[in-house]
Amino acid sequence: MSKGRFVIVTSYPIFDEPVIRNRITAYVNVFSSAGWNVTVVAPASHRVAAHAVPDYLPGCEVKCISAENWDRRNFVIRGFHELKQSWRLLKMTAGLRPDVVLVTIPTIFLLLFALRRCARVHVADVRDLVWEYLPKRPWWKGIVQGVLKMGALLALRRADVIAVSNPYQLHYVERYVNSRRSLLVPNGIGRKQFDQLNKLAHQPGPNGVLRVTYIGNVGIAQNLTTLVDAVAGISHLQVNVIGSGTDFERVRMAVNHRVASNVCLHGPMLWEEAIHWYSNSDVLYAQLSPAFSTAMPSKLYEYLATGLPVIYGGNGVAVELLSDFSGVTIVEPDSPKTLRLTLLGMLERAAAERSAENLDCIRRRYIREDHVMAIEDVVSQCNQPGQDPG
């Protein structure tokens, strides 16, 4: 017997955004196995045809609204389109008559529209405190940021269950929202992905060459021009960037401007394609600029699950987590000089062995499905007849 209809709502095309897809997949796997009828509501994918969706995300039904393109770097244009898109997504969701709705952000407007209850139980999945990253200058942007922050906190107070992705966010919710049901669900890594990475065989590269790989979102927060500036003109450092995002064009222009022929931008790839780049890497790189220090890049869990050495440019939440792992080098963010010296130092040293300790730590503490099971238990209790969800 079905426990009811569980609907997941996201404002990102799930097959175009690996981070979103990976987190949603854990919810789909756990809730469908527990007896829920799971539906995902999202914008249509640009890369996966509708008839192929079941092959990429089994265990659920996927409902899509038509996708639109807009300039995500323009504050006003992005806000208008996200507002309109969020309304369309929640309208479709309400028509499904769900028992439980899980809204996964970072899109603020999706969270705000969730104030209009369309299910017995509402779950807010907070991947990022995105309202804290909005610009506060000039003055009118500061006013908008303050209004959206107040709206986001009000919406979170209306949620029956709140899932957050790192301890800082959990503390934030406990301080500003006072939720009775807030749970930590680290971005982590899916069990299937972990098993695939664990089985990868490392392929040695050319002598005297250090192969540096970045796999993930190419956005403003990552500021990958730092990596381009660090390695440009150094032929012994070969860089591969897999992914796309709002900052991709600026990074491409930096590669051309610096004539960085040793940097290859491959664009977006599905997981099934991207995973093989891990086998052909000597070190993995990630960065978050200081303004985003409260975020935890989900790619770091994936990196650590390979056992390969990792360089991370950043501070804050991610650095605290990385202190539990070996083979990790922390460098100053947005500093090409510091990164260049670090990479050249690695080039001179012998290749590091894969870290078995890192693999074991990820297996024990950061498998996504293990944490989502706790959410399913709480949601099932809230959905019981006669139970007050709030």
Backbone torsions as a table, in degrees:
resi	resn	phi	psi	omega
1	MET	NA	134.6	-178.3
2	SER	-71.1	142.2	175.0
3	LYS	-76.6	-16.7	-178.9
4	GLY	137.0	-177.6	-179.7
5	ARG	-96.1	122.3	179.9
6	PHE	-110.6	116.8	-176.1
7	VAL	-113.3	127.2	176.7
8	ILE	-103.3	129.1	-178.4
9	VAL	-118.3	128.2	176.3
10	THR	-137.0	148.1	-179.3
11	SER	-93.4	3.0	179.8
12	TYR	-111.2	140.4	173.9
13	PRO	-60.0	116.3	-168.8
14	ILE	-65.1	-24.1	-178.4
15	PHE	-95.3	-6.0	175.5
16	ASP	-98.5	-15.3	-177.3
17	GLU	-122.2	93.5	-176.1
18	PRO	-55.8	-36.0	-179.2
19	VAL	-61.3	-44.0	179.5
20	ILE	-66.7	-47.0	-178.8
21	ARG	-58.8	-43.6	-177.5
22	ASN	-63.1	-42.4	-179.5
23	ARG	-69.0	-42.1	-179.9
24	ILE	-65.0	-37.3	-178.8
25	THR	-57.7	-38.6	178.6
26	ALA	-63.1	-42.1	177.5
27	TYR	-64.2	-42.7	179.6
28	VAL	-61.4	-46.8	-177.4
29	ASN	-60.9	-47.7	-175.1
30	VAL	-71.2	-47.5	-175.7
31	PHE	-70.9	-37.2	177.6
32	SER	-67.0	-38.9	178.1
33	SER	-66.3	-27.2	-179.3
34	ALA	-85.2	-1.6	174.4
35	GLY	104.7	13.4	177.0
36	TRP	-91.4	149.1	168.6
37	ASN	-87.5	110.2	-171.2
38	VAL	-100.8	132.1	175.3
39	THR	-128.6	137.1	175.0
40	VAL	-109.5	128.6	176.9
41	VAL	-111.1	123.9	-173.9
42	ALA	-157.9	164.0	169.9
43	PRO	-64.9	153.0	179.7
44	ALA	-64.4	149.7	179.6
45	SER	-82.1	146.9	174.8
46	HIS	-87.2	-12.9	-169.5
47	ARG	-117.2	-19.9	-177.7
48	VAL	-122.1	123.0	-179.4
49	ALA	-67.1	151.8	-175.4
50	ALA	-57.1	-39.5	-177.4
51	HIS	-69.0	-17.8	-178.4
52	ALA	-94.6	-5.1	-175.6
53	VAL	-56.2	-45.3	-179.1
54	PRO	-57.2	-27.3	179.4
55	ASP	-72.4	-28.0	-176.3
56	TYR	-95.3	-24.6	-179.5
57	LEU	-141.3	72.7	-179.3
58	PRO	-71.3	159.3	176.3
59	GLY	95.1	3.4	-179.1
60	CYS	-154.5	168.0	171.6
61	GLU	-101.6	139.6	-180.0
62	VAL	-114.5	123.9	176.7
63	LYS	-111.8	131.9	-174.9
64	CYS	-125.5	143.4	165.6
65	ILE	-95.6	160.2	179.3
66	SER	-64.9	140.9	-177.9
67	ALA	-84.9	148.1	176.3
68	GLU	-126.6	150.0	176.1
69	ASN	-108.1	140.4	176.0
70	TRP	-154.4	169.2	-178.5
71	ASP	-78.5	102.0	-176.6
72	ARG	-76.0	-8.8	178.5
73	ARG	-87.3	-13.7	178.9
74	ASN	-90.9	118.2	-173.4
75	PHE	-56.8	-48.8	-174.6
76	VAL	-72.7	-47.5	-179.5
77	ILE	-61.9	-42.8	179.7
78	ARG	-63.2	-43.2	-179.9
79	GLY	-60.9	-43.8	-179.3
80	PHE	-61.8	-47.6	-176.9
81	HIS	-69.9	-37.0	177.4
82	GLU	-66.8	-35.3	175.9
83	LEU	-61.0	-49.7	-179.5
84	LYS	-64.6	-43.2	-178.7
85	GLN	-65.1	-41.6	-179.9
86	SER	-62.1	-39.8	178.7
87	TRP	-62.9	-42.0	179.7
88	ARG	-65.0	-40.1	-179.9
89	LEU	-64.7	-45.1	-178.6
90	LEU	-71.4	-30.2	176.5
91	LYS	-65.1	-43.4	176.6
92	MET	-63.2	-40.7	-179.5
93	THR	-61.0	-45.3	-179.2
94	ALA	-60.6	-35.4	-179.9
95	GLY	-67.7	-15.8	179.6
96	LEU	-84.3	-8.5	-179.7
97	ARG	52.6	58.9	-176.6
98	PRO	-76.2	156.2	170.8
99	ASP	-87.3	-36.3	-179.9
100	VAL	-134.7	135.0	174.9
101	VAL	-119.8	129.2	172.7
102	LEU	-112.6	118.1	177.6
103	VAL	-101.4	118.0	179.2
104	THR	-104.4	124.5	-177.5
105	ILE	-106.1	158.7	73.3
106	PRO	-101.9	-4.0	-178.0
107	THR	-70.9	118.5	-175.2
108	ILE	-63.3	-42.7	-173.2
109	PHE	-64.7	-29.7	176.2
110	LEU	-63.2	-39.3	177.9
111	LEU	-68.8	-40.9	-178.5
112	LEU	-64.6	-42.4	-179.5
113	PHE	-68.9	-19.4	177.7
114	ALA	-67.8	-10.6	173.6
115	LEU	-58.8	-29.2	177.3
116	ARG	-82.6	99.5	-172.4
117	ARG	-68.7	132.6	177.0
118	CYS	-129.7	11.7	179.8
119	ALA	-150.4	163.8	179.2
120	ARG	-67.7	-38.8	-177.7
121	VAL	-123.3	129.2	177.0
122	HIS	-113.5	129.2	178.4
123	VAL	-117.2	129.6	175.4
124	ALA	-105.6	119.0	179.2
125	ASP	-101.6	103.2	-172.2
126	VAL	-95.6	99.4	176.6
127	ARG	-80.6	-34.5	-179.0
128	ASP	-143.7	145.6	171.9
129	LEU	-84.1	67.9	-167.2
130	VAL	-63.0	-29.2	179.8
131	TRP	-66.6	-22.0	178.1
132	GLU	-78.6	-16.8	-178.8
133	TYR	-92.3	-10.2	-176.4
134	LEU	-65.6	146.8	-178.9
135	PRO	-64.9	144.1	179.8
136	LYS	-107.3	-2.5	177.3
137	ARG	-133.9	142.5	3.4
138	PRO	-68.5	-175.6	-169.4
139	TRP	-57.1	-36.3	-176.4
140	TRP	-70.2	-30.6	174.7
141	LYS	-69.7	-33.1	176.2
142	GLY	-63.2	-39.4	178.0
143	ILE	-65.7	-44.8	178.3
144	VAL	-60.0	-43.6	179.7
145	GLN	-60.3	-43.1	-179.9
146	GLY	-64.5	-41.4	179.6
147	VAL	-65.4	-44.6	-179.9
148	LEU	-66.0	-36.2	176.9
149	LYS	-62.8	-46.3	179.0
150	MET	-61.8	-40.6	178.4
151	GLY	-64.2	-40.6	179.8
152	ALA	-63.9	-43.3	-179.9
153	LEU	-66.3	-37.6	176.5
154	LEU	-63.4	-43.0	179.1
155	ALA	-63.1	-40.8	179.2
156	LEU	-64.6	-34.8	177.9
157	ARG	-66.8	-24.8	178.0
158	ARG	-83.6	-14.0	-179.5
159	ALA	-72.9	145.3	178.5
160	ASP	-82.9	-31.9	179.3
161	VAL	-138.2	137.9	177.2
162	ILE	-123.2	125.8	174.5
163	ALA	-107.6	132.8	178.5
164	VAL	-123.1	163.0	-171.0
165	SER	-105.0	-8.0	176.5
166	ASN	-153.8	163.4	-176.1
167	PRO	-59.4	-34.4	178.9
168	TYR	-61.3	-44.3	179.2
169	GLN	-64.3	-37.3	178.2
170	LEU	-62.0	-44.2	177.2
171	HIS	-63.3	-40.4	179.9
172	TYR	-61.4	-46.7	-179.6
173	VAL	-65.1	-42.1	179.0
174	GLU	-63.5	-32.2	-178.0
175	ARG	-79.2	-44.8	-171.4
176	TYR	-100.6	-19.5	-174.2
177	VAL	-111.3	-32.9	-178.9
178	ASN	57.8	47.3	179.8
179	SER	-77.9	139.7	177.2
180	ARG	-79.1	-18.2	-176.7
181	ARG	-132.5	75.4	174.1
182	SER	-115.0	129.4	-174.9
183	LEU	-129.4	147.9	177.9
184	LEU	-88.7	118.9	175.4
185	VAL	-124.6	87.3	-177.7
186	PRO	-56.5	147.6	176.6
187	ASN	-54.0	-44.0	172.7
188	GLY	48.8	-146.9	-179.3
189	ILE	-147.2	142.7	178.7
190	GLY	-67.8	152.2	-177.7
191	ARG	-60.8	-41.8	-179.4
192	LYS	-64.3	-43.4	179.5
193	GLN	-63.4	-41.9	179.7
194	PHE	-59.8	-45.3	-179.9
195	ASP	-62.1	-38.3	179.7
196	GLN	-67.1	-43.6	179.8
197	LEU	-66.8	-35.9	-178.5
198	ASN	-64.9	-26.6	-177.2
199	LYS	-92.0	-6.1	-177.1
200	LEU	-63.9	139.0	175.0
201	ALA	-100.4	127.1	-178.3
202	HIS	-72.3	132.0	-179.8
203	GLN	-102.6	115.4	-179.6
204	PRO	-61.1	144.8	178.2
205	GLY	-99.6	-173.7	179.6
206	PRO	-63.0	148.4	176.4
207	ASN	-63.0	140.1	176.4
208	GLY	75.8	14.6	179.4
209	VAL	-126.3	134.2	175.5
210	LEU	-106.3	119.0	-178.3
211	ARG	-93.8	113.4	-177.2
212	VAL	-106.3	130.0	-176.5
213	THR	-125.5	135.9	169.5
214	TYR	-119.5	128.3	176.7
215	ILE	-127.8	118.4	179.8
216	GLY	155.7	-162.3	-177.6
217	ASN	-73.3	135.4	176.5
218	VAL	-103.2	80.1	-174.8
219	GLY	-118.7	-178.7	179.4
220	ILE	-62.0	-40.1	-177.8
221	ALA	-62.0	-33.6	-177.7
222	GLN	-79.9	-27.3	177.5
223	ASN	42.3	62.6	-174.4
224	LEU	-73.1	-2.7	172.3
225	THR	-64.1	-23.0	174.6
226	THR	-58.7	-45.2	179.7
227	LEU	-67.3	-41.9	179.2
228	VAL	-60.9	-47.7	-179.2
229	ASP	-64.5	-32.1	-177.4
230	ALA	-70.3	-34.8	-171.6
231	VAL	-108.7	-9.3	-175.6
232	ALA	-54.4	127.2	176.8
233	GLY	84.9	-0.5	179.6
234	ILE	-105.8	96.7	-171.4
235	SER	-65.5	-22.5	179.8
236	HIS	-76.9	-7.7	175.5
237	LEU	-109.4	109.8	-179.7
238	GLN	-105.6	122.3	-174.0
239	VAL	-114.9	133.3	173.2
240	ASN	-121.1	127.8	179.0
241	VAL	-115.5	118.5	179.7
242	ILE	-113.8	118.5	-179.6
243	GLY	141.4	173.7	177.6
244	SER	-146.5	176.0	179.8
245	GLY	165.7	-171.8	-173.8
246	THR	-66.5	-19.6	-177.1
247	ASP	-104.8	8.6	-174.0
248	PHE	-60.8	-43.1	-176.5
249	GLU	-64.8	-40.2	178.8
250	ARG	-64.8	-39.4	178.0
251	VAL	-65.9	-40.8	178.4
252	ARG	-62.2	-40.4	178.5
253	MET	-65.2	-36.5	178.2
254	ALA	-65.4	-39.7	177.7
255	VAL	-61.3	-44.6	179.8
256	ASN	-67.9	-41.6	-178.6
257	HIS	-64.3	-41.2	-179.2
258	ARG	-84.8	-1.9	-175.9
259	VAL	50.5	48.7	-176.8
260	ALA	-87.0	77.1	-177.4
261	SER	-68.1	-13.9	178.4
262	ASN	-88.4	4.9	176.5
263	VAL	-112.9	122.1	-178.7
264	CYS	-114.9	119.9	177.0
265	LEU	-96.3	110.2	-174.3
266	HIS	-90.3	-14.6	-177.1
267	GLY	79.6	-171.5	-176.0
268	PRO	-72.5	146.8	175.3
269	MET	-140.4	147.9	170.3
270	LEU	-69.8	157.8	-178.6
271	TRP	-52.8	-40.8	-176.7
272	GLU	-62.3	-24.0	177.1
273	GLU	-91.9	-42.6	-173.2
274	ALA	-69.2	-29.6	-173.4
275	ILE	-58.8	-30.7	-176.3
276	HIS	-70.5	-18.9	177.5
277	TRP	-69.4	-24.8	176.9
278	TYR	-63.6	-36.0	179.3
279	SER	-65.8	-25.9	-175.3
280	ASN	-108.9	38.9	-179.8
281	SER	-129.0	149.7	174.5
282	ASP	-105.0	-28.8	178.7
283	VAL	-150.5	145.9	-179.4
284	LEU	-110.7	139.4	-174.6
285	TYR	-121.1	143.0	173.6
286	ALA	-149.5	158.1	179.2
287	GLN	-155.9	147.6	166.0
288	LEU	-133.6	129.8	178.3
289	SER	-64.6	156.4	-173.9
290	PRO	-53.4	-32.2	-178.6
291	ALA	-64.1	-15.7	-176.6
292	PHE	-113.3	29.9	-172.9
293	SER	-68.5	-15.6	179.4
294	THR	-86.3	-3.3	-179.6
295	ALA	-92.3	157.4	176.9
296	MET	-122.7	105.7	-178.9
297	PRO	-60.3	120.6	-177.4
298	SER	-64.9	-23.9	-179.9
299	LYS	-63.7	-23.9	-179.0
300	LEU	-63.0	-36.4	177.5
301	TYR	-64.3	-40.1	178.7
302	GLU	-65.0	-45.1	177.4
303	TYR	-56.4	-50.0	-176.0
304	LEU	-64.2	-29.4	-179.8
305	ALA	-71.3	-12.3	175.5
306	THR	-83.1	-21.7	-175.2
307	GLY	80.7	-1.1	-178.7
308	LEU	-78.1	158.7	174.6
309	PRO	-61.7	146.7	-177.7
310	VAL	-128.7	135.8	169.5
311	ILE	-110.9	127.4	178.8
312	TYR	-124.8	123.5	174.5
313	GLY	-97.7	109.4	-177.7
314	GLY	167.1	-176.8	176.4
315	ASN	-149.6	-177.5	176.6
316	GLY	84.0	-139.1	-171.1
317	VAL	-57.4	-46.2	-175.8
318	ALA	-63.2	-39.6	-179.0
319	VAL	-63.8	-37.9	178.2
320	GLU	-61.6	-44.0	179.6
321	LEU	-67.1	-42.7	-175.7
322	LEU	-66.4	-18.3	179.2
323	SER	-64.6	-16.5	179.2
324	ASP	-85.3	-1.5	-173.7
325	PHE	-120.9	156.3	178.2
326	SER	-99.2	164.5	177.3
327	GLY	71.2	19.4	-179.0
328	VAL	-111.2	130.0	177.4
329	THR	-113.0	122.3	178.2
330	ILE	-96.4	128.6	178.5
331	VAL	-124.8	163.2	177.6
332	GLU	-63.4	130.5	179.9
333	PRO	-71.1	152.4	176.3
334	ASP	59.4	29.1	-179.3
335	SER	-122.9	93.3	179.4
336	PRO	-57.8	-38.4	-178.0
337	LYS	-62.5	-46.9	179.6
338	THR	-62.3	-42.9	-179.7
339	LEU	-65.3	-42.2	180.0
340	ARG	-60.0	-46.7	-179.7
341	LEU	-62.9	-37.7	179.2
342	THR	-65.7	-45.1	-179.7
343	LEU	-66.3	-40.4	178.6
344	LEU	-65.6	-35.0	175.9
345	GLY	-64.5	-39.4	177.2
346	MET	-67.3	-35.6	179.4
347	LEU	-61.3	-35.4	-177.7
348	GLU	-77.7	-22.9	-178.4
349	ARG	-90.7	162.6	177.2
350	ALA	-67.9	151.6	179.9
351	ALA	-60.2	135.8	-178.5
352	ALA	-79.4	149.1	175.4
353	GLU	-76.6	152.9	174.8
354	ARG	-62.8	140.7	-176.2
355	SER	-87.4	109.1	176.7
356	ALA	-68.1	-30.4	179.6
357	GLU	-65.2	-40.6	178.4
358	ASN	-64.0	-43.2	178.7
359	LEU	-59.5	-43.4	-178.5
360	ASP	-66.6	-38.8	-179.5
361	CYS	-66.2	-42.4	177.7
362	ILE	-63.2	-43.0	-178.9
363	ARG	-60.8	-40.5	-175.4
364	ARG	-80.2	-31.9	-167.2
365	ARG	-120.4	-16.1	-169.3
366	TYR	-132.9	29.4	171.5
367	ILE	-82.1	121.9	-172.7
368	ARG	-55.5	-47.8	-174.4
369	GLU	-58.6	-32.9	179.8
370	ASP	-62.3	-36.4	-179.2
371	HIS	-81.3	-35.2	-179.5
372	VAL	-66.2	-27.1	177.7
373	MET	-58.0	-34.1	177.9
374	ALA	-66.9	-38.1	176.6
375	ILE	-63.2	-43.5	-178.9
376	GLU	-61.7	-39.9	178.1
377	ASP	-60.6	-46.1	-178.4
378	VAL	-66.6	-43.6	179.9
379	VAL	-61.8	-42.2	179.2
380	SER	-61.2	-39.8	177.7
381	GLN	-65.4	-42.6	179.6
382	CYS	-63.9	-30.9	-174.6
383	ASN	-87.8	0.5	179.4
384	GLN	-66.8	140.6	176.5
385	PRO	-57.0	134.8	179.8
386	GLY	83.6	-6.8	179.4
387	GLN	-88.4	131.8	175.8
388	ASP	-81.2	111.2	-177.8
389	PRO	-57.4	-36.5	-177.8
390	GLY	-82.3	NA	NA
